Amino acid sequence: LPVVEQKDIQQQYLDDHLSTIRTILIKNRKYPSHAVRLKQEGDVKVSFRLRQNGEVEEIRIVGSSGYEILDDDAVALIQKSAAYFPKPPKTVRITVPLNYSLKTRMI
């Protein structure tokens, strides 16, 4: 029964806050200049756990862009943006896709 409760809390948190988290990540993302010079683009899927106190842990790439620069930037982006994420009532696992496209890059 506690597993079901945790799942419900996690799902409710994601339903309520995932779009906010994605907006924060997009706002804080800066395309790595070295990746721009190398014309590197791709999608990175990052998974992490967000604790009640706002700390992130277990950040990992679950879908690589194929470029280490972009993958590393995605991990760093989660670390630096986490302080702005809405705090969950219990630790939750979040997976977000991040798109690195030179056509839409934000500097």
C-alpha positions in Angstrom: 0.0 0.0 0.0 2.8 2.6 0.7 4.1 2.0 -2.8 0.8 3.0 -4.3 0.7 6.1 -2.1 4.2 7.2 -3.2 3.2 6.7 -6.8 0.1 8.8 -6.4 2.1 11.6 -4.7 4.7 11.5 -7.4 2.2 11.5 -10.2 0.3 14.3 -8.6 3.5 16.3 -8.2 4.4 15.7 -11.9 0.9 16.6 -13.1 1.0 19.8 -11.1 4.7 20.9 -11.7 6.4 19.2 -14.7 5.5 22.0 -17.1 6.9 24.6 -14.5 10.1 22.6 -14.2 10.5 22.4 -18.0 10.0 26.2 -18.2 12.7 26.8 -15.6 15.1 24.5 -17.4 14.5 26.2 -20.8 14.9 29.7 -19.2 18.2 28.7 -17.5 19.7 26.8 -20.5 22.6 28.3 -22.4 23.8 26.5 -25.4 27.4 25.4 -24.8 29.6 27.6 -27.0 31.9 24.7 -27.9 28.9 22.7 -29.0 27.8 25.6 -31.2 31.2 25.8 -32.9 31.1 22.0 -33.5 27.5 22.3 -34.7 26.4 19.7 -32.2 22.6 19.2 -31.8 20.5 16.5 -30.1 18.0 15.5 -27.5 19.1 14.6 -24.0 16.7 12.8 -21.6 17.7 13.3 -18.0 16.4 11.5 -15.0 16.9 12.7 -11.4 15.4 12.5 -7.9 14.1 15.7 -6.3 14.1 15.7 -2.5 11.7 17.5 -0.2 14.4 20.0 0.6 14.9 20.9 -3.1 18.2 18.9 -3.5 18.7 16.8 -6.5 20.4 13.4 -6.5 21.0 10.5 -8.8 21.1 12.7 -11.9 21.7 10.4 -15.0 21.4 10.5 -18.7 18.8 8.0 -19.8 18.8 9.1 -23.4 22.1 10.5 -24.8 22.3 13.2 -27.4 25.4 11.4 -28.7 27.5 14.4 -27.7 29.3 14.5 -24.3 29.2 18.3 -24.3 25.4 18.4 -24.5 24.9 15.5 -22.1 27.2 17.1 -19.5 25.5 20.5 -20.0 22.1 18.8 -19.3 23.3 17.4 -16.0 24.8 20.8 -15.0 21.5 22.5 -16.0 19.6 20.2 -13.6 22.1 20.9 -10.8 22.0 24.7 -11.2 18.2 25.0 -11.8 17.0 22.7 -9.0 16.8 25.5 -6.4 14.0 27.0 -8.4 11.9 23.8 -8.8 8.7 23.5 -6.7 9.5 21.4 -3.7 7.7 18.0 -3.5 6.0 16.7 -0.4 8.2 13.5 -0.8 11.2 12.6 -2.9 10.1 12.2 -6.5 11.8 10.9 -9.7 11.6 13.2 -12.6 12.6 12.5 -16.2 12.7 15.4 -18.7 13.7 15.7 -22.3 16.0 18.6 -23.3 16.3 19.6 -26.9 19.5 21.2 -28.1 18.8 22.7 -31.5 21.0 25.4 -33.1 18.0 26.8 -34.9 16.2 27.6 -31.6 19.2 28.1 -29.3 18.9 30.7 -26.6 21.9 32.7 -25.6 
